[in-house]
Amino acid sequence: METKEFQINGVKYTFLRYKDEWVFPVFDIYENGLGSPLAMTLYSIEDGIADCYACITVNLPECKRSAGCQFINMNNNDAGILDWLEEYGFGKRTGKTGQSGFCTYPEFDFYKGKKFWEYRNLPEEVINNLIY
């Protein structure tokens, strides 16, 4: 697991290596769906400025999912994203899937991941400093 510290507006952030990018995970909540569905976005950094790199999750309000679980966006991410999420300690695959149209999305349990809680519990002002 590779990490690198970046200083942005006087705040230190620990970015993670994903492929050839340094990324920082940001967790939020989708507006629709039962039980405050999780949203995960990766931000990359270039010249000291963070920018959206990838939306990792997809919200499927019509699909049943367990607490702390969300569906992984396989339309816009390659299959390696699931391995990366587990390798970096963000949680575990559940083996369940959600369906939307012709697409199937694997369910991922973020509550089982130590890194999920570490990044999820960052103060809102720290996240806002990064992305706004």
Buried (B, 14 or more C-beta within 10 A) or exposed (E): EEEEEBEBEEEEBEBBBBEEBBBBBBBBEBEEBEEEBBBBBBBBBEEEEBEEBBBBBBBBEEBEBEEBBBBBBBEEBEEEBBEBBBEBBBBBBBEBBBEBEEBEBBBBBBBBBEBBBEBBEBEEEEBEBBEE
